[in-house]
Amino acid sequence: MWFKAWRESRGRFFAIALTLSALCASAVLLESYIRQDQMLISLRTREGSFTEYIYNLIYAGSAKGVYALLVMFLGLGGLQRERAQHTAGFTLALPVSRLRVIGTQIVVGTIQLAVLALIPAILIPSLSVLTHHSYPLPVALHFSALWFFGGLIIFAASFLLSVLTPGEYTAPVICYLALVLDTFVGAWHPLAVYRLNLMWIMGEFKTMRWNAEHSLLQPPPLSWPRISVMVFLAALLLSAAIRVTDEQDF
Amino acid sequence: MMLFYKAWLESRTRFLLGLLALTGLSAVFVFFNNDVRTIVTEHEVGYVEYIWKGIFKGHLRDVYVVVTLLMGLGGLDRERSYGTAACTLALPVSRWRLIAARGITGMIETAVLAFLPASMVPALSPFIGESYPWSLALQFGTLWTIGGILIFTIGFLASVIFVGEYSAAIAALVILFGYTMTTDLPGMEHHIIDVHDVMNGSGPHDATTLAAILLTAAVTIWSAGYITSRKDY
């Protein structure tokens, strides 16, 4: 079952991993080229310190958006997809419960998500040394944790949608629109204090602080109550997906 | 005509979801402009500039780009994995006609989505005591249509080249992102047209540029047709 789940998702996983790796590597290795005057980047990204540059480009910038967008595709799958491809019958004929079929896909997807979230934490601090810069590993791991838990909600939502909707591309379209809606609702003034905007949480929007020497832009400590809520929400969405699959007629 | 109907049936869910999202968000941008304004910009801006930053350049354009890209996906390779490609290929029409029907349907849908915010903003603005010039909105509608057609063809070509499930969608998004990054590199404006700048009106949008974009889109569709006509299903 594990091998089956891996075989079904490995193409998407490698494509996302490759994209993220390319983004992180080029951000660090081409830093001097990217920060030259002619580039169409914000003044803060161009003139700030190295940590500020990495934060603006990777953790609060394009890489975060690409990660959120592509993780949606990692969650797509399930028996509904197999039904469309006429392979659901074979999978259901295996001497295992539906819970195990779906559960395996969820666990494999979660592990892949964790690996993807760790890519910037591995590449940025290690490649920074090559360019005579340094990026603190604890800060990189802090964002990996946020990307993992934020990505988990997106993964769970797309997984549930792929179970609920029959069309192949309907689930990613709805999931993307839901993400956009969350951005707007979360940024709406009366609700902004609750920080419901997933992209804000993943990028520590407006919560980053300078250290005493004004040399390092660092995030606040991880908010475990918030992370618990995120995990609970993801678990709720995945439980719903399992329940729906259990009751579906293939 | 039935081929167009087939293409419509295959893409209508994505199209209608995009329609619903663009309609809803356009209305939100206009009716709740005081609240949304703080999300769109940190500075005090006038209504016309706010609409440009929020809709024609910013958030809503991003939604349009992603929806358009995903609308380009589908085709015979997807049908092959569903086991319906043989039925489609058994129809007494050439593969070129199948591709053309899917391409034209997608382009019409792309144009409809492009003109949706362009017609809603000037129509709804008087209800909140503001005004937005029709001529300006329709100009953006035209620019969105032309840029959207090119983005649609990226998804279209990816769906012909990449066979695996969802591979085409991921590849199309990565190609689009790579293109966006490349156009922002110094000096690239002399070599590649930045379709995003064309769509938001900040880049060149003269007749030659627009014709070049449409020509590129036509070549992309033709390439997709050529690849499809040579493939063994």
Boltz contact constraints between the chains, C-beta under 6 A:
constraints:
  - contact:
      token1: [A, 11]
      token2: [B, 164]
      max_distance: 6.0
  - contact:
      token1: [A, 11]
      token2: [B, 167]
      max_distance: 6.0
  - contact:
      token1: [A, 12]
      token2: [B, 166]
      max_distance: 6.0
  - contact:
      token1: [A, 12]
      token2: [B, 170]
      max_distance: 6.0
  - contact:
      token1: [A, 15]
      token2: [B, 170]
      max_distance: 6.0
  - contact:
      token1: [A, 19]
      token2: [B, 174]
      max_distance: 6.0
  - contact:
      token1: [A, 38]
      token2: [B, 186]
      max_distance: 6.0
  - contact:
      token1: [A, 39]
      token2: [B, 186]
      max_distance: 6.0
  - contact:
      token1: [A, 40]
      token2: [B, 184]
      max_distance: 6.0
  - contact:
      token1: [A, 66]
      token2: [B, 177]
      max_distance: 6.0
  - contact:
      token1: [A, 73]
      token2: [B, 166]
      max_distance: 6.0
  - contact:
      token1: [A, 73]
      token2: [B, 170]
      max_distance: 6.0
  - contact:
      token1: [A, 76]
      token2: [B, 166]
      max_distance: 6.0
  - contact:
      token1: [A, 84]
      token2: [B, 82]
      max_distance: 6.0
  - contact:
      token1: [A, 85]
      token2: [B, 81]
      max_distance: 6.0
  - contact:
      token1: [A, 86]
      token2: [B, 83]
      max_distance: 6.0
  - contact:
      token1: [A, 167]
      token2: [B, 13]
      max_distance: 6.0
  - contact:
      token1: [A, 169]
      token2: [B, 14]
      max_distance: 6.0
  - contact:
      token1: [A, 169]
      token2: [B, 70]
      max_distance: 6.0
  - contact:
      token1: [A, 169]
      token2: [B, 73]
      max_distance: 6.0
  - contact:
      token1: [A, 170]
      token2: [B, 13]
      max_distance: 6.0
  - contact:
      token1: [A, 173]
      token2: [B, 14]
      max_distance: 6.0
  - contact:
      token1: [A, 173]
      token2: [B, 17]
      max_distance: 6.0
  - contact:
      token1: [A, 173]
      token2: [B, 70]
      max_distance: 6.0
  - contact:
      token1: [A, 176]
      token2: [B, 66]
      max_distance: 6.0
  - contact:
      token1: [A, 177]
      token2: [B, 21]
      max_distance: 6.0
  - contact:
      token1: [A, 180]
      token2: [B, 63]
      max_distance: 6.0
  - contact:
      token1: [A, 187]
      token2: [B, 39]
      max_distance: 6.0
  - contact:
      token1: [A, 188]
      token2: [B, 35]
      max_distance: 6.0
  - contact:
      token1: [A, 189]
      token2: [B, 35]
      max_distance: 6.0
  - contact:
      token1: [A, 189]
      token2: [B, 38]
      max_distance: 6.0
